[in-house]
Amino acid sequence: MSKRIAIITGATGGIGREFTRLLVEEDIDEVWTVARNEKKLEEVKKLYGEKVIPLAKDLTHTEEICEIEEKIKRENAEVLYLVNNAGMAKMGSYQEFSIQELENTIDLNCKAPVILSNLCIPYMKKGSHILNISSASAFQPNPYINLYAASKAFERSYSRALNVEVENLGIIVTAVCPSWVDTEMLIKERNGKKVKFPGIVTAEAVAKQAMKDAKKGKDMSICSFYVKCQHVNVKLMPQKLTMKLWMHGLKKYL
């Protein structure tokens, strides 16, 4: 009999940790938590119990992503949930990014979820779920987080298209699109000014809504009224106008 598992990347904090908390309560044998920091992975295991299996992997390296698939095969596991949460975000001008930061952001935000999804789908059955953590930044171009927003637009588009492709397998793919989430990734201060985040929500709210929407078979999860309004607005307004409004709110931090 196969082992029933969930895999969560970026599991040591924020949204990933909340998904771990929720998924250990599901009818699952093991929750494989993936991140680079072994110490933080062990802390998550102590917090949520023996169901949690820490996997220290750097997902910017393809060979380490493939090691996860090798473990699935070796342990005869069935993947019930894959949560592609690992990601990088940095606010700043294009001039502030090193070549390594550019490469790592694209590898972690785009390459890793695509490869891991492809590797896991053969080990999924009807009723399995892939949840890709995108962002409301996927709805429009956002200067000064241009790479992050573009990578999340990629992830949202990929997720919704993949959902159609695997529909005949009974697998649901959901793009999770929150706005600002109160996690350690957020910049609290820039150029001596405290940053304000309109419509900010908790990681718990995002994870709970995403699980609810995934189980309903939705291909996109939006967890707040603020983001629902944002989603409608960007459909109605020209993108040049949405960028001007974005820059108006951002200029005091630049």
HELIX and SHEET records of a PDB file:
HELIX    1   1 GLY A   14  LEU A   23  1                                  10    
HELIX    2   2 GLU A   38  TYR A   48  1                                  11    
HELIX    3   3 THR A   62  ARG A   74  1                                  13    
HELIX    4   4 TYR A   94  GLU A   96  5                                   3    
HELIX    5   5 ILE A   99  ILE A  106  1                                   8    
HELIX    6   6 ASP A  107  LYS A  111  3                                   5    
HELIX    7   7 ALA A  112  CYS A  120  1                                   9    
HELIX    8   8 ILE A  121  TYR A  123  5                                   3    
HELIX    9   9 ALA A  136  PHE A  139  5                                   4    
HELIX   10  10 ASN A  146  GLU A  165  1                                  20    
HELIX   11  11 GLU A  167  LEU A  169  5                                   3    
HELIX   12  12 ALA A  203  LYS A  215  1                                  13    
HELIX   13  13 PHE A  225  LEU A  236  1                                  12    
HELIX   14  14 GLN A  239  LEU A  250  1                                  12    
HELIX   15  15 LYS A  251  TYR A  253  5                                   3    
SHEET    1   A 7 VAL A  52  ALA A  56  0                                        
SHEET    2   A 7 GLU A  30  ALA A  35  1                                        
SHEET    3   A 7 LYS A   3  THR A   9  1                                        
SHEET    4   A 7 ALA A  77  ASN A  84  1                                        
SHEET    5   A 7 HIS A 129  ILE A 133  1                                        
SHEET    6   A 7 ILE A 172  VAL A 176  1                                        
SHEET    7   A 7 MET A 220  SER A 221  1                                        
SHEET    1   B 2 GLU A 189  ARG A 190  0                                        
SHEET    2   B 2 LYS A 193  LYS A 194 -1                                        
END                                                                             
